[in-house]
Amino acid sequence: MSIYGAINAATTGLDAQSKALENISGNVANSSTTGYKRLDTSFSDLVSSTGSRQAEQVSGTVIATSRATNYLSGDVTSADRNTYMAINGPGYFLVTNRDGLGQETPESYYTRAGDFELDTERNLVNSAGYFLQGYPINPATGAVSDRAVPIQVSDAPMPAQPSTQINYQANLPSKPTTANYQKADGAANSQYVDLSVFSDPDEQSTLALNDDGAPATLLTAESKLLPSNQFEADSVLTLKVGQHDPEVLDIDANTTVQDLLDKLNGMHGVTAQINALGEIEISSFETLTIDQAGSVPSSGSVLDMDFAPQPLPSTGTYNPDVVTGDKADDFIKSSVAGGQETVYDENGTPVNVELRWALNAENKWSLFYNTNTNASGDEVAWKKVSDMSFDAAGRLTSPASGLVDIPDLEVNGVGMGDITFKFGLDDLTQYEDVIGGASNIGTSQDGFPSGKLQDVSIDAEGNVIGKYSNDKSQKLFKIPVATFAAEQELQRVDGAAFSETSTSGEPDFRNGGTIRAKALESSNADIAKEFSKLIITQQAYSANSKVLSTANQMLDSVLNIVR
């Protein structure tokens, strides 16, 4: 290489180091730019001559090229904005510029700068002015579109969703301590619902009971049933009231009239007494059957009797499924609170459904809801939801499905339509409770009122989430993450963004990293490292300057020879 070759090489060195300095300067300037990817400098030599032997070759000039570092992530730090996000792993956010907002197919750009915020038009835009794109999500079905559009969050209210199901759990006591419950002896069956709430009693009398003497003598409460004209030694009485298990009274030589009265008076809703005429007067608020088996006495079976509850004066027929307003207080005193739940109609109107449990018989309950809080007289105040049965272990046996459909549920004149009560077989139990009330009550339902948009955030799955005043959230958009086969070939554009090129490959939205919400990716330019490169570049530039001045002095010497 001649002196002129040395001057040329030194000149290219100065140019190459100037380019390196320019990249370093840009990296330092953008050390705080969100999602910025630094540019490093690569140097390549250009051989000026090629001899047939190594000894004939000389060093050539140099060329500097920029090297992208897109594949190097910056530090990810937490942020206090719900719409800020970072990509954990490879990939880029799909964005467009303002011109793309009005285009059918907007021009796409790609960036790691996730400092997105809602602008006045409710678009998600980052500090560089790029608008985030995403896949719309159908709020009714949850289906995700396959066509990305600029994300614009609508401020339309979330429509109300009417309630269709109430989920219920509770533990019922085996013996409820109602307001009417008495622990003292002689208050048998006081834990059960007061049957006078539903009916008037059916009152009947037996034939007069007398002995077989001549003349016959009327029996009294202390009299033995044997010998008499009405019973034989093998007579058996079977008594069954309502849903209770049948009870049996075997008549023997020691059985008295009082024993029979005690058996009847010990049954729920039944009262019995013997009058001065020797007749047993029996009154029952519930279905009662008395069957007499065994040898039939000559006078016939006096206690083969059937009782049916009588309709209340205000009702046309006997109806154990409703409680009228004039009986509401009596009902409350003989039942236990079952909790309450707010449900919603089609317009989002909230309706409070109050529940109460009434024990009908051992292990048999009825659930009621308050349909009219201001009911009076013969207006219906409470309606039965369903009867529930439990086994001896306290597990629900009926309804076996754990589901009850309530057609046309109505509270205070507001119709809720058909509602399903769901009782899981393991969620509704009957275990002993020392307090005697329903415990561990838990209710939920699937309806909600309409709500105004209050906030927008990003979840861990990369969904844009709208949060509403009704405490509900809704997925609005799915944010895609694009990757490229040769991301180093992407073309840099203003604002820490990139555009696709023929050598970068097309974007792939299947294998990108995950999105981290409320976080930002910092620049991957490190000032300390850039300053180290700056020192090296400065020294290299000075060295090339020295080569240039030395070559110039050598040329001066050659020119002086001519002089």
C-alpha positions as CSV (number, residue, x, y, z in Angstrom):
1,M,0.0,0.0,0.0
2,S,1.3,3.4,-0.9
3,I,1.2,6.5,1.2
4,Y,-1.9,7.5,-0.6
5,G,-3.4,4.1,0.4
6,A,-2.5,4.8,4.0
7,I,-4.2,8.2,3.8
8,N,-7.3,6.5,2.3
9,A,-7.4,3.8,5.0
10,A,-7.1,6.4,7.8
11,T,-9.9,8.5,6.2
12,T,-12.2,5.4,6.2
13,G,-11.2,4.8,9.8
14,L,-12.2,8.3,10.7
15,D,-15.5,7.8,8.9
16,A,-16.2,4.4,10.6
17,Q,-15.4,5.7,14.1
18,S,-17.6,8.7,13.4
19,K,-20.5,6.4,12.6
20,A,-19.8,4.4,15.7
21,L,-19.8,7.6,17.7
22,E,-23.2,8.5,16.2
23,N,-24.7,5.2,17.3
24,I,-23.2,5.6,20.8
25,S,-24.6,9.1,20.9
26,G,-28.1,7.9,19.9
27,N,-28.0,5.0,22.5
28,V,-27.0,7.4,25.3
29,A,-29.7,9.8,24.3
30,N,-32.3,7.0,24.4
31,S,-31.1,5.3,27.5
32,S,-34.4,6.2,29.2
33,T,-36.7,5.6,26.2
34,T,-39.3,2.9,26.9
35,G,-38.7,-0.2,24.8
36,Y,-35.8,1.3,22.9
37,K,-33.3,-1.1,21.3
38,R,-29.8,0.1,21.0
39,L,-27.7,0.1,17.8
40,D,-24.2,-1.4,18.1
41,T,-21.5,-0.9,15.4
42,S,-19.7,-3.6,13.5
43,F,-16.5,-3.0,11.6
44,S,-15.4,-4.9,8.4
45,D,-12.1,-4.6,6.5
46,L,-11.9,-4.1,2.8
47,V,-8.8,-5.7,1.3
48,S,-7.1,-3.2,-1.1
49,S,-5.0,-5.7,-3.0
50,T,-4.8,-9.4,-3.3
51,G,-1.5,-11.0,-4.0
52,S,-0.9,-14.6,-4.8
53,R,1.0,-14.9,-1.5
54,Q,0.2,-13.7,1.9
55,A,3.3,-11.7,2.0
56,E,2.1,-9.6,-0.9
57,Q,-1.2,-8.7,0.8
58,V,-1.7,-5.4,2.8
59,S,-4.3,-4.1,5.2
60,G,-7.2,-2.4,3.5
61,T,-9.8,0.2,4.4
62,V,-12.7,-0.2,6.9
63,I,-16.4,0.1,6.7
64,A,-18.8,0.5,9.7
65,T,-22.3,-1.0,9.7
66,S,-25.0,-0.8,12.4
67,R,-26.1,-4.0,14.2
68,A,-29.6,-4.3,15.7
69,T,-30.1,-5.6,19.2
70,N,-33.9,-6.2,19.0
71,Y,-33.4,-9.7,20.5
72,L,-32.0,-8.2,23.7
73,S,-34.8,-7.3,26.2
74,G,-34.5,-4.4,28.5
75,D,-35.2,-4.5,32.2
76,V,-38.9,-4.9,33.1
77,T,-40.1,-2.8,36.0
78,S,-43.5,-2.4,37.7
79,A,-45.6,0.6,36.8
80,D,-48.6,2.3,38.5
81,R,-50.8,2.5,35.4
82,N,-53.4,-0.2,34.7
83,T,-52.9,0.1,30.9
84,Y,-49.1,-0.1,30.9
85,M,-47.7,-3.5,29.8
86,A,-44.5,-5.3,28.9
87,I,-43.7,-8.4,26.9
88,N,-42.0,-11.2,28.8
89,G,-40.1,-13.0,26.1
90,P,-39.9,-12.4,22.3
91,G,-42.3,-10.4,20.3
92,Y,-43.8,-7.0,19.6
93,F,-47.1,-5.1,20.2
94,L,-49.0,-4.6,17.0
95,V,-49.7,-0.9,16.5
96,T,-50.6,1.6,13.9
97,N,-50.2,5.4,13.4
98,R,-53.0,8.0,13.5
99,D,-53.6,7.6,9.8
100,G,-54.4,4.0,10.4
101,L,-57.4,4.8,12.6
102,G,-59.5,5.7,9.7
103,Q,-58.3,2.9,7.3
104,E,-60.1,-0.4,6.6
105,T,-56.7,-2.1,6.7
106,P,-54.4,0.1,8.8
107,E,-50.7,0.1,8.2
108,S,-49.0,-2.0,10.8
109,Y,-46.0,-1.2,13.0
110,Y,-44.4,-3.1,15.8
111,T,-43.0,-1.9,19.1
112,R,-41.9,-3.0,22.6
113,A,-42.9,0.3,24.1
114,G,-46.0,-0.6,26.2
115,D,-46.7,2.8,27.9
116,F,-50.3,2.8,26.5
117,E,-53.0,5.1,27.9
118,L,-56.5,6.1,26.9
119,D,-56.7,9.3,24.8
120,T,-59.7,11.6,24.6
121,E,-61.2,9.3,21.9
122,R,-60.7,6.2,24.2
123,N,-58.0,4.8,22.0
124,L,-55.0,3.1,23.6
125,V,-51.9,5.1,22.5
126,N,-48.3,5.1,23.7
127,S,-46.1,8.1,24.3
128,A,-44.7,7.8,20.7
129,G,-48.2,8.2,19.2
130,Y,-48.7,4.6,18.1
131,F,-52.2,3.1,18.6
132,L,-52.5,-0.4,20.0
133,Q,-54.3,-3.0,17.9
134,G,-56.1,-6.1,19.2
135,Y,-58.7,-8.7,18.5
136,P,-62.3,-7.7,19.6
137,I,-64.0,-10.1,22.0
138,N,-67.7,-10.8,21.8
139,P,-69.1,-9.9,25.3
140,A,-72.0,-12.3,24.9
141,T,-70.1,-15.4,23.8
142,G,-66.5,-14.7,24.6
143,A,-65.5,-15.5,21.0
144,V,-62.3,-13.8,19.9
145,S,-62.2,-12.2,16.4
146,D,-59.4,-13.2,14.0
147,R,-59.0,-9.6,12.6
148,A,-57.0,-7.0,14.5
149,V,-58.4,-3.5,14.8
150,P,-57.2,-0.4,16.6
151,I,-58.4,-0.7,20.2
152,Q,-61.1,1.8,21.1
153,V,-62.7,1.1,24.4
154,S,-66.4,1.9,24.3
155,D,-67.9,3.8,27.3
156,A,-71.3,2.2,26.7
157,P,-72.7,0.8,29.9
158,M,-72.7,-3.0,30.5
159,P,-76.3,-4.2,30.1
160,A,-78.1,-5.8,33.0
161,Q,-78.3,-9.6,33.2
162,P,-81.4,-11.0,34.8
163,S,-81.0,-13.6,37.5
164,T,-81.8,-17.2,36.5
165,Q,-80.2,-19.2,39.4
166,I,-79.7,-18.8,43.1
167,N,-76.9,-21.0,44.5
168,Y,-77.5,-21.9,48.2
169,Q,-75.7,-23.6,51.0
170,A,-76.5,-23.9,54.7
171,N,-76.6,-26.3,57.6
172,L,-80.0,-26.8,59.2
173,P,-80.3,-27.8,62.9
174,S,-81.8,-31.2,63.7
175,K,-84.0,-29.4,66.2
176,P,-84.5,-25.7,65.4
177,T,-84.8,-23.3,68.3
178,T,-87.7,-21.2,67.0
179,A,-89.4,-18.4,69.0
180,N,-92.1,-21.0,69.8
181,Y,-89.7,-23.7,70.9
182,Q,-90.0,-24.8,74.5
183,K,-87.4,-27.1,76.1
184,A,-89.6,-27.9,79.1
185,D,-91.3,-31.2,79.4
186,G,-94.8,-31.3,78.1
187,A,-94.0,-29.1,75.1
188,A,-93.5,-31.9,72.6
189,N,-93.2,-31.0,68.9
190,S,-92.7,-27.2,69.6
191,Q,-89.8,-27.2,67.2
192,Y,-92.1,-27.9,64.3
193,V,-93.9,-25.3,62.3
194,D,-97.2,-24.0,63.7
195,L,-99.8,-25.7,61.6
196,S,-102.4,-23.1,62.4
197,V,-100.6,-20.9,60.0
198,F,-101.9,-23.1,57.1
199,S,-105.3,-24.5,58.3
200,D,-108.1,-24.7,60.8
201,P,-108.3,-28.1,62.5
202,D,-110.6,-30.9,61.6
203,E,-112.5,-31.8,64.8
204,Q,-114.2,-35.1,65.3
205,S,-115.4,-37.2,68.3
206,T,-115.4,-41.0,68.8
207,L,-118.4,-42.9,70.1
208,A,-118.7,-42.9,73.8
209,L,-116.3,-45.4,75.4
210,N,-117.8,-47.7,78.1
211,D,-117.1,-50.9,79.8
212,D,-118.9,-54.2,79.3
213,G,-120.7,-54.1,82.7
214,A,-124.4,-54.0,83.1
215,P,-125.3,-51.3,83.1
216,A,-122.4,-50.0,81.1
217,T,-120.2,-47.3,82.7
218,L,-118.6,-44.5,80.7
219,L,-114.8,-44.6,80.8
220,T,-112.8,-41.8,82.3
221,A,-109.2,-40.7,81.7
222,E,-108.0,-43.1,84.4
223,S,-110.0,-46.1,83.1
224,K,-108.4,-49.1,81.6
225,L,-109.3,-49.7,77.9
226,L,-109.7,-53.4,78.7
227,P,-112.2,-54.7,79.4
228,S,-114.5,-52.5,77.3
229,N,-116.9,-52.8,74.5
230,Q,-114.5,-51.0,72.1
231,F,-111.2,-52.8,72.4
232,E,-109.9,-56.4,72.5
233,A,-106.7,-57.6,74.0
234,D,-104.9,-57.8,70.7
235,S,-106.1,-54.4,69.4
236,V,-103.4,-52.3,67.8
237,L,-103.8,-48.6,66.9
238,T,-101.7,-47.1,64.2
239,L,-101.6,-43.3,64.1
240,K,-100.0,-41.2,61.4
241,V,-100.0,-37.4,61.1
242,G,-98.7,-35.5,58.1
243,Q,-95.1,-36.3,57.0
244,H,-94.3,-37.8,60.4
245,D,-93.5,-41.5,60.8
246,P,-96.5,-43.6,62.0
247,E,-96.8,-44.4,65.7
248,V,-98.2,-47.6,67.2
249,L,-100.1,-48.1,70.4
250,D,-100.6,-51.7,71.5
251,I,-103.6,-52.2,73.7
252,D,-103.0,-54.5,76.7
253,A,-104.5,-55.0,80.2
254,N,-102.6,-51.9,81.6
255,T,-103.4,-49.4,78.8
256,T,-105.5,-46.6,80.0
257,V,-107.6,-43.9,78.3
258,Q,-105.0,-41.4,79.4
259,D,-102.3,-43.4,77.6
260,L,-104.3,-43.1,74.4
261,L,-104.8,-39.3,75.0
262,D,-101.1,-38.8,75.7
263,K,-100.2,-40.6,72.4
264,L,-102.6,-38.4,70.4
265,N,-101.5,-35.2,72.2
266,G,-97.9,-36.0,71.6
267,M,-98.4,-35.8,67.8
268,H,-97.8,-32.6,65.9
269,G,-100.9,-30.5,65.5
270,V,-103.1,-33.0,67.3
271,T,-105.1,-32.4,70.6
272,A,-107.4,-34.9,72.3
273,Q,-109.5,-35.0,75.4
274,I,-112.3,-37.1,76.9
275,N,-115.5,-35.3,77.7
276,A,-118.2,-36.0,80.2
277,L,-120.1,-38.1,77.7
278,G,-117.2,-40.5,77.5
279,E,-116.3,-39.4,73.9
280,I,-112.8,-38.7,72.8
281,E,-112.7,-35.3,71.1
282,I,-109.8,-35.2,68.6
283,S,-108.6,-32.1,66.7
284,S,-106.0,-32.1,64.0
285,F,-104.5,-29.3,61.9
286,E,-102.8,-31.9,59.6
287,T,-103.8,-35.0,57.8
288,L,-104.3,-37.6,60.5
289,T,-105.3,-41.3,60.1
290,I,-106.1,-43.6,63.0
291,D,-106.4,-47.3,62.1
292,Q,-107.5,-50.0,64.5
293,A,-106.4,-53.5,63.8
294,G,-106.8,-56.8,65.5
295,S,-110.0,-58.5,66.8
296,V,-113.0,-56.3,66.1
297,P,-115.2,-55.7,69.1
298,S,-118.9,-56.3,68.9
299,S,-119.5,-52.5,68.9
300,G,-117.2,-52.1,65.9
301,S,-113.9,-50.2,65.5
302,V,-114.5,-46.9,67.1
303,L,-111.0,-45.4,66.1
304,D,-110.9,-46.0,62.4
305,M,-110.9,-42.3,61.6
306,D,-109.5,-39.9,59.0
307,F,-108.9,-36.2,59.5
308,A,-108.2,-33.6,56.9
309,P,-107.0,-30.0,57.6
310,Q,-109.6,-27.4,57.0
311,P,-109.2,-24.2,54.9
312,L,-108.6,-21.0,56.7
313,P,-111.6,-18.6,56.7
314,S,-109.8,-16.3,54.2
315,T,-109.0,-19.1,51.7
316,G,-111.2,-21.2,49.5
317,T,-109.2,-24.4,49.8
318,Y,-106.5,-25.7,52.1
319,N,-103.1,-24.6,50.8
320,P,-99.9,-25.5,52.8
321,D,-97.7,-23.8,50.2
322,V,-98.5,-20.2,51.2
323,V,-98.6,-18.1,54.3
324,T,-101.1,-15.2,54.4
325,G,-100.3,-11.8,55.9
326,D,-102.5,-12.3,59.0
327,K,-100.5,-15.5,59.8
328,A,-97.0,-14.1,58.9
329,D,-96.0,-13.4,62.5
330,D,-97.0,-16.8,63.7
331,F,-95.1,-18.3,60.8
332,I,-91.9,-16.4,61.7
333,K,-92.2,-17.5,65.3
334,S,-92.2,-21.2,64.2
335,S,-89.4,-21.0,61.6
336,V,-85.8,-20.0,61.3
337,A,-84.1,-17.4,59.1
338,G,-82.5,-18.9,56.0
339,G,-80.6,-15.8,54.7
340,Q,-81.3,-13.5,51.8
341,E,-80.0,-12.8,48.3
342,T,-80.5,-9.9,45.9
343,V,-81.6,-10.9,42.4
344,Y,-82.2,-8.8,39.3
345,D,-84.9,-8.6,36.7
346,E,-84.4,-7.9,33.0
347,N,-84.0,-4.1,33.6
348,G,-81.5,-4.7,36.4
349,T,-83.9,-3.8,39.2
350,P,-82.6,-5.3,42.4
351,V,-85.0,-7.4,44.4
352,N,-84.2,-8.9,47.8
353,V,-85.4,-12.5,48.3
354,E,-85.7,-13.4,52.0
355,L,-85.7,-17.1,52.9
356,R,-87.0,-19.0,56.0
357,W,-86.9,-22.7,56.9
358,A,-89.8,-24.5,58.7
359,L,-89.4,-28.0,60.1
360,N,-92.5,-30.2,59.2
361,A,-91.4,-33.5,60.7
362,E,-88.2,-35.2,61.7
363,N,-85.6,-34.7,58.9
364,K,-88.2,-32.9,56.7
365,W,-88.1,-29.2,56.0
366,S,-89.9,-26.6,53.8
367,L,-88.1,-23.6,52.4
368,F,-90.2,-20.4,52.0
369,Y,-89.5,-17.0,50.4
370,N,-91.1,-13.7,51.2
371,T,-93.2,-12.6,48.2
372,N,-94.9,-9.6,49.8
373,T,-93.2,-7.8,52.7
374,N,-96.3,-5.7,53.4
375,A,-99.0,-8.4,53.1
376,S,-102.0,-8.2,55.3
377,G,-105.2,-10.1,55.8
378,D,-105.5,-12.9,53.2
379,E,-102.8,-11.5,50.9
380,V,-99.9,-14.0,50.4
381,A,-96.8,-13.1,52.4
382,W,-94.7,-16.2,52.0
383,K,-94.5,-18.9,49.3
384,K,-93.1,-22.3,49.6
385,V,-90.0,-23.1,47.4
386,S,-89.9,-26.8,48.0
387,D,-89.8,-29.6,50.6
388,M,-86.4,-31.0,51.6
389,S,-85.7,-34.4,53.2
390,F,-82.5,-35.6,54.9
391,D,-81.3,-39.0,56.0
392,A,-80.2,-39.8,59.5
393,A,-76.7,-38.8,58.7
394,G,-77.8,-35.3,57.8
395,R,-77.4,-35.5,54.0
396,L,-79.9,-34.2,51.6
397,T,-82.0,-37.0,50.0
398,S,-84.8,-35.1,48.3
399,P,-84.8,-33.5,45.8
400,A,-82.1,-35.9,44.7
401,S,-81.0,-33.5,41.9
402,G,-80.3,-30.7,44.3
403,L,-82.3,-28.4,42.0
404,V,-85.7,-26.7,42.4
405,D,-87.4,-24.6,39.7
406,I,-89.5,-21.7,41.0
407,P,-91.8,-20.5,38.2
408,D,-92.6,-16.8,38.1
409,L,-90.8,-15.8,41.3
410,E,-92.3,-12.4,42.4
411,V,-91.3,-10.1,45.3
412,N,-93.4,-7.0,46.1
413,G,-94.9,-6.9,42.6
414,V,-91.7,-7.3,40.7
415,G,-91.7,-10.4,38.6
416,M,-88.4,-12.2,38.2
417,G,-89.4,-14.9,35.8
418,D,-88.4,-18.5,36.4
419,I,-85.6,-18.9,38.9
420,T,-83.7,-22.1,39.7
421,F,-82.6,-22.8,43.3
422,K,-79.5,-24.9,43.3
423,F,-78.7,-26.9,46.5
424,G,-75.6,-29.1,46.2
425,L,-76.1,-32.4,47.9
426,D,-73.0,-31.6,50.0
427,D,-73.9,-27.9,50.4
428,L,-77.3,-28.3,52.2
429,T,-77.0,-30.5,55.3
430,Q,-78.8,-31.1,58.6
431,Y,-76.2,-31.5,61.4
432,E,-76.8,-30.8,65.1
433,D,-76.4,-27.1,66.0
434,V,-76.4,-26.0,69.6
435,I,-77.8,-22.6,68.7
436,G,-80.7,-24.2,66.8
437,G,-80.6,-21.9,63.7
438,A,-79.5,-22.2,60.1
439,S,-75.7,-21.8,60.0
440,N,-72.9,-21.5,57.4
441,I,-75.4,-19.8,55.1
442,G,-74.0,-18.9,51.7
443,T,-75.9,-17.5,48.7
444,S,-75.0,-16.3,45.2
445,Q,-76.8,-15.7,42.0
446,D,-75.9,-15.1,38.3
447,G,-77.6,-11.8,37.6
448,F,-76.4,-8.2,37.9
449,P,-77.5,-4.6,37.2
450,S,-76.2,-2.5,34.4
451,G,-72.9,-0.7,35.1
452,K,-70.9,2.3,33.8
453,L,-67.3,1.8,32.7
454,Q,-65.0,3.0,35.5
455,D,-61.6,1.6,34.6
456,V,-59.6,-0.2,31.9
457,S,-56.8,-2.6,32.7
458,I,-54.8,-5.4,31.2
459,D,-54.8,-8.9,32.7
460,A,-52.0,-11.5,32.7
461,E,-53.4,-13.2,29.6
462,G,-53.1,-10.1,27.5
463,N,-56.8,-9.1,27.6
464,V,-58.1,-5.6,27.7
465,I,-60.5,-5.6,30.7
466,G,-63.3,-3.2,31.3
467,K,-64.3,-2.7,34.9
468,Y,-67.8,-1.4,35.6
469,S,-69.7,0.2,38.5
470,N,-71.7,-3.0,39.1
471,D,-68.5,-4.7,40.3
472,K,-68.3,-6.8,37.1
473,S,-65.4,-7.1,34.6
474,Q,-65.6,-7.8,30.9
475,K,-63.0,-8.9,28.4
476,L,-63.1,-6.4,25.5
477,F,-60.0,-7.1,23.4
478,K,-57.2,-9.7,23.1
479,I,-53.8,-8.2,22.6
480,P,-51.7,-10.1,20.0
481,V,-47.9,-10.5,20.2
482,A,-46.0,-10.7,16.9
483,T,-42.7,-12.4,16.3
484,F,-40.4,-12.5,13.2
485,A,-38.1,-15.1,11.8
486,A,-35.4,-12.4,11.3
487,E,-36.3,-9.6,13.6
488,Q,-32.9,-8.0,13.2
489,E,-34.0,-7.2,9.6
490,L,-36.9,-5.1,10.7
491,Q,-36.7,-1.5,9.6
492,R,-36.5,1.1,12.4
493,V,-39.0,3.9,12.4
494,D,-39.5,6.9,14.7
495,G,-40.8,6.2,18.2
496,A,-39.0,2.9,19.2
497,A,-41.0,1.1,16.5
498,F,-40.3,-1.1,13.6
499,S,-41.9,-2.0,10.2
500,E,-41.9,-5.2,8.3
501,T,-39.4,-5.8,5.5
502,S,-39.0,-8.4,2.8
503,T,-36.1,-9.9,4.7
504,S,-37.6,-9.9,8.1
505,G,-40.4,-12.3,7.2
506,E,-44.1,-11.9,8.0
507,P,-45.4,-11.5,11.5
508,D,-46.3,-14.7,13.4
509,F,-48.8,-14.3,16.2
510,R,-48.6,-17.8,17.6
511,N,-45.3,-18.0,19.5
512,G,-44.8,-14.7,21.2
513,G,-44.0,-14.1,24.8
514,T,-46.5,-13.4,27.6
515,I,-47.8,-10.0,28.5
516,R,-47.0,-8.6,32.0
517,A,-49.6,-6.1,33.2
518,K,-48.7,-2.9,35.0
519,A,-45.1,-3.1,33.8
520,L,-42.8,-1.4,31.4
521,E,-39.7,-2.5,29.5
522,S,-36.8,-0.1,29.8
523,S,-34.3,0.7,27.1
524,N,-31.6,-2.0,26.6
525,A,-28.9,0.8,26.3
526,D,-26.6,0.8,29.3
527,I,-24.9,4.2,29.9
528,A,-21.9,2.6,31.6
529,K,-21.2,0.3,28.6
530,E,-21.8,3.1,26.1
531,F,-19.3,5.3,27.9
532,S,-16.8,2.5,27.7
533,K,-17.4,2.2,24.0
534,L,-17.1,6.0,23.7
535,I,-13.6,5.9,25.1
536,I,-12.5,3.2,22.7
537,T,-14.1,5.1,19.8
538,Q,-12.4,8.3,20.8
539,Q,-9.0,6.6,21.0
540,A,-9.5,4.9,17.6
541,Y,-10.5,8.2,16.1
542,S,-7.4,9.9,17.5
543,A,-5.2,7.1,16.2
544,N,-6.6,7.4,12.7
545,S,-6.0,11.1,12.8
546,K,-2.4,10.5,13.8
547,V,-2.0,8.1,10.8
548,L,-3.4,10.8,8.5
549,S,-1.0,13.5,9.8
550,T,2.0,11.1,9.7
551,A,1.2,10.2,6.0
552,N,0.9,13.9,5.3
553,Q,4.3,14.6,6.7
554,M,5.8,11.7,4.6
555,L,4.3,13.3,1.5
556,D,5.8,16.6,2.4
557,S,9.2,14.9,2.7
558,V,8.8,13.5,-0.8
559,L,7.9,16.9,-2.2
560,N,10.9,18.5,-0.6
561,I,13.2,16.1,-2.5
562,V,12.0,17.7,-5.7
563,R,12.6,21.1,-4.4
